[in-house]
Amino acid sequence: MNKKNAGLARTFQRALWEAIALGADVIVNTDGDNHYDQSKIGSLIEPILANRADIVIGSRKLLQTKHRVWNKLGSLVMTKWAGLPKYDVSTGFRAYSREAALKLGVYSTHTYVHTTLLSAQDQGLTMLELPIADRKVDRPSRLIKNVPSHIWKAGWNIVRNIVIFRPLRFFGLIGISLTLIGLIPIGRFIYLYMTGSGEGHLQSIVIGAMCIILGYVNVVLGLLGSAIGWHRKVSEDILYRVKKMELQKPNNPHT
């Protein structure tokens, strides 16, 4: 598909488009290392065929992988901070409807698994979870060549996507936390001042004011990010319509 290694996320995005252009109504993505039980593909696509879901996630309940601790940590961050339901956010065994594949945005270069879930929720797509068994794979991973590097890239990818899709939640929580922290030294100074021993404690005012100012800046960043998010949604809607028009062209080689 690619003349050179373009990265997992870009390759996945291109594969989605090629499958759509070839006329696929349901697209199933899985790993090539036999990590997932492929006999469950029928169960995975059934909710889509029945119009009960746009995306079905094959959720590993036992997580037979040496990276299961980091997988669970990633899922915890995505569910608690990003506001996603309790999915196995790192699983690659998923089924997508044609409509979902047309609407999904991949805002990453390292991996697609986190950004597609946030994009799907942002687009109002219906997601269902299907418990599956997974197999333990002992061969070296082609994606995870260096564990610390992968943890850094995956962690940064999660934070980056939360900033893109949940800016007000991300910066708002930081801003509120900094403001509350800033009130502590200011409250301390007021108490000391009222009791007649406030002299020499101006550092409390300085530290508190700095925290409150930084908190205010973060809240403003969250509001700006939220406003930019509305523009992103308009751009995504335009891209969706352009894709539909491209597929309807009579000279489309795939139609």
Phi and psi in degrees as a GROMACS rama.xvg file:
@    title "Ramachandran Plot"
@    xaxis  label "Phi"
@    yaxis  label "Psi"
@TYPE xy
-107.19  142.86  ASN-2
-72.5122  -23.2865  LYS-3
-142.954  170.018  LYS-4
-66.0057  110.794  ASN-5
-98.3209  -1.10043  ALA-6
93.305  153.234  GLY-7
-62.4663  -46.3286  LEU-8
-64.5066  -45.8889  ALA-9
-65.8195  -39.1821  ARG-10
-65.3647  -40.4914  THR-11
-62.04  -44.5902  PHE-12
-61.7799  -41.8512  GLN-13
-67.6063  -39.2226  ARG-14
-62.6558  -39.8982  ALA-15
-58.3953  -47.2983  LEU-16
-65.2083  -41.4771  TRP-17
-63.0303  -40.4193  GLU-18
-64.935  -41.8555  ALA-19
-62.7005  -45.8968  ILE-20
-63.1571  -29.4317  ALA-21
-81.0003  -2.44036  LEU-22
96.5028  15.4394  GLY-23
-66.4102  135.244  ALA-24
-93.962  -29.2626  ASP-25
-134.424  134.709  VAL-26
-120.611  125.612  ILE-27
-110.159  129.397  VAL-28
-113.335  134.421  ASN-29
-145.336  168.043  THR-30
-86.133  153.398  ASP-31
-88.8915  6.10709  GLY-32
-102.229  14.0298  ASP-33
62.1419  29.4501  ASN-34
-72.1152  -28.3161  HIS-35
-107.736  155.81  TYR-36
-79.644  100.524  ASP-37
-67.028  -17.1418  GLN-38
-67.3902  -11.3778  SER-39
-88.7934  4.34394  LYS-40
-60.0094  -40.6967  ILE-41
-58.9066  -43.7553  GLY-42
-68.2516  -31.1916  SER-43
-69.0528  -37.7829  LEU-44
-90.0298  -12.5562  ILE-45
-58.019  -45.642  GLU-46
-62.7825  -30.0169  PRO-47
-71.8955  -43.7493  ILE-48
-63.7112  -30.0266  LEU-49
-88.3671  5.89552  ALA-50
61.029  30.4392  ASN-51
-98.967  -10.4367  ARG-52
-155.697  154.844  ALA-53
-97.9341  -30.6278  ASP-54
-137.836  134.325  ILE-55
-118.964  129.354  VAL-56
-107.299  122.292  ILE-57
-79.1855  101.117  GLY-58
-92.9772  123.708  SER-59
-82.2916  114.024  ARG-60
-84.687  -29.72  LYS-61
-97.9422  -21.7653  LEU-62
49.9078  69.27  LEU-63
-80.0508  67.62  GLN-64
-146.482  147.264  THR-65
-70.5773  -12.126  LYS-66
-101.56  20.9611  HIS-67
-64.0206  -32.1226  ARG-68
-63.245  -43.8059  VAL-69
-71.0065  -34.0226  TRP-70
-61.927  -44.4612  ASN-71
-67.0312  -36.2865  LYS-72
-65.3577  -42.7713  LEU-73
-61.8705  -41.2102  GLY-74
-64.3402  -38.784  SER-75
-63.3405  -44.702  LEU-76
-63.1887  -44.0441  VAL-77
-67.6153  -34.7652  MET-78
-81.3799  -38.5382  THR-79
-82.858  -43.0719  LYS-80
-93.3626  -40.1408  TRP-81
-86.1202  -13.4084  ALA-82
81.8755  19.4432  GLY-83
-82.0323  152.896  LEU-84
-62.0385  169.911  PRO-85
-78.0364  79.5281  LYS-86
-101.561  164.124  TYR-87
-81.4728  92.206  ASP-88
-71.604  -15.2636  VAL-89
-99.073  -2.1464  SER-90
-69.2296  141.312  THR-91
-101.294  0.651278  GLY-92
-92.6855  96.2011  PHE-93
-141.911  156.42  ARG-94
-121  137.945  ALA-95
-124.903  137.318  TYR-96
-75.278  163.933  SER-97
-59.5177  -42.4652  ARG-98
-64.2518  -41.0446  GLU-99
-63.9498  -42.5286  ALA-100
-63.4121  -33.7543  ALA-101
-70.3199  -32.5886  LEU-102
-90.6983  -24.9827  LYS-103
-64.0234  140.397  LEU-104
-112.235  137.298  GLY-105
-111.944  102.474  VAL-106
-104.608  60.4476  TYR-107
-162.069  159.72  SER-108
-116.867  -17.365  THR-109
-88.5117  -54.9414  HIS-110
-147.278  154.33  THR-111
-100.46  -12.3947  TYR-112
-63.9063  -38.0249  VAL-113
-81.259  -45.4916  HIS-114
-64.9492  -33.4441  THR-115
-69.7446  -33.1424  THR-116
-67.3981  -44.8115  LEU-117
-65.6797  -39.5046  LEU-118
-63.9444  -41.8953  SER-119
-62.9174  -43.9226  ALA-120
-65.9358  -38.1158  GLN-121
-65.5495  -32.4268  ASP-122
-84.3904  -4.37416  GLN-123
76.7872  23.1363  GLY-124
-79.0315  146.674  LEU-125
-86.1681  125.719  THR-126
-117.371  137.831  MET-127
-123.799  154.212  LEU-128
-113.034  133.268  GLU-129
-119.796  114.484  LEU-130
-64.2917  132.445  PRO-131
-135.644  160.466  ILE-132
-90.9126  145.128  ALA-133
-124.067  158.59  ASP-134
-105.498  148.673  ARG-135
-78.0102  127.941  LYS-136
-113.593  123.069  VAL-137
-96.5973  -16.9142  ASP-138
-69.3631  152.477  ARG-139
-60.6779  140.14  PRO-140
-77.7861  138.785  SER-141
-77.3401  -23.9622  ARG-142
-85.5065  -41.6459  LEU-143
-101.282  81.7638  ILE-144
-83.5898  -28.3864  LYS-145
-137.135  113.605  ASN-146
-59.9332  -50.4257  VAL-147
-58.1386  -40.5157  PRO-148
-64.5592  -40.655  SER-149
-66.4477  -41.5063  HIS-150
-61.0742  -42.6244  ILE-151
-63.4764  -47.8425  TRP-152
-65.3052  -43.8508  LYS-153
-66.4365  -41.6128  ALA-154
-63.776  -43.9918  GLY-155
-64.4188  -37.2997  TRP-156
-62.2291  -42.4161  ASN-157
-64.0842  -47.9778  ILE-158
-61.1939  -44.2815  VAL-159
-61.1813  -41.2069  ARG-160
-72.4216  -33.5486  ASN-161
-64.9777  -39.4951  ILE-162
-63.1741  -38.5825  VAL-163
-69.1369  -47.5498  ILE-164
-95.9203  -23.1208  PHE-165
-131.562  53.9085  ARG-166
-63.369  -39.2537  PRO-167
-68.3156  -38.6451  LEU-168
-66.8234  -45.269  ARG-169
-64.0719  -59.4333  PHE-170
-73.2464  -30.2133  PHE-171
-64.3907  -43.6304  GLY-172
-64.342  -41.7784  LEU-173
-63.7462  -44.0449  ILE-174
-63.0549  -45.106  GLY-175
-64.6738  -40.9321  ILE-176
-62.3188  -44.9592  SER-177
-64.3745  -38.5185  LEU-178
-63.7509  -44.6365  THR-179
-64.3922  -39.6896  LEU-180
-63.417  -40.3684  ILE-181
-65.3394  -28.7274  GLY-182
-70.4912  -22.961  LEU-183
-65.7155  -55.3948  ILE-184
-65.7254  -31.8082  PRO-185
-66.4739  -42.2195  ILE-186
-62.0678  -37.488  GLY-187
-62.8109  -43.9623  ARG-188
-64.4294  -42.9859  PHE-189
-61.1604  -41.6054  ILE-190
-62.6917  -47.0248  TYR-191
-64.8265  -37.7067  LEU-192
-65.8607  -41.7675  TYR-193
-68.7215  -26.8021  MET-194
-93.0406  5.64213  THR-195
85.234  12.571  GLY-196
-127.299  35.8074  SER-197
-82.3816  -12.8409  GLY-198
-64.9195  133.354  GLU-199
87.0517  6.10531  GLY-200
-116.8  29.6492  HIS-201
-66.0371  -21.0658  LEU-202
-60.6166  -28.0732  GLN-203
-64.7717  -41.1711  SER-204
-64.0021  -43.5833  ILE-205
-63.0818  -49.1651  VAL-206
-63.5663  -45.3897  ILE-207
-62.1925  -43.3234  GLY-208
-64.252  -40.1243  ALA-209
-61.9252  -43.8036  MET-210
-63.7404  -42.7178  CYS-211
-66.059  -40.6387  ILE-212
-63.5003  -44.8822  ILE-213
-62.9375  -37.012  LEU-214
-62.9769  -43.3091  GLY-215
-62.1851  -43.277  TYR-216
-60.5719  -41.617  VAL-217
-65.5166  -39.9402  ASN-218
-63.3038  -41.7285  VAL-219
-62.8177  -42.0351  VAL-220
-60.0716  -39.9039  LEU-221
-62.5768  -42.3431  GLY-222
-66.1682  -41.2993  LEU-223
-64.4704  -42.7968  LEU-224
-62.5525  -37.353  GLY-225
-65.0984  -40.7684  SER-226
-65.005  -41.6149  ALA-227
-63.9951  -33.8306  ILE-228
-60.16  -35.1556  GLY-229
-66.6345  -37.4506  TRP-230
-66.4038  -38.1435  HIS-231
-60.9321  -39.891  ARG-232
-63.901  -38.8622  LYS-233
-63.233  -43.2545  VAL-234
-63.3851  -40.2922  SER-235
-64.853  -38.2811  GLU-236
-66.2708  -39.9417  ASP-237
-63.6827  -44.2371  ILE-238
-61.8532  -40.1442  LEU-239
-59.8757  -44.5868  TYR-240
-68.2325  -36.4027  ARG-241
-64.7351  -41.3037  VAL-242
-60.9345  -43.642  LYS-243
-61.6226  -42.7349  LYS-244
-64.8933  -39.5803  MET-245
-61.9027  -39.7523  GLU-246
-71.4845  -24.5381  LEU-247
-88.4263  -3.68893  GLN-248
-65.2819  135.949  LYS-249
-66.4849  -24.2385  PRO-250
-93.7518  11.9035  ASN-251
-64.7792  118.797  ASN-252
-63.7498  -16.3759  PRO-253
-93.0797  -7.67635  HIS-254
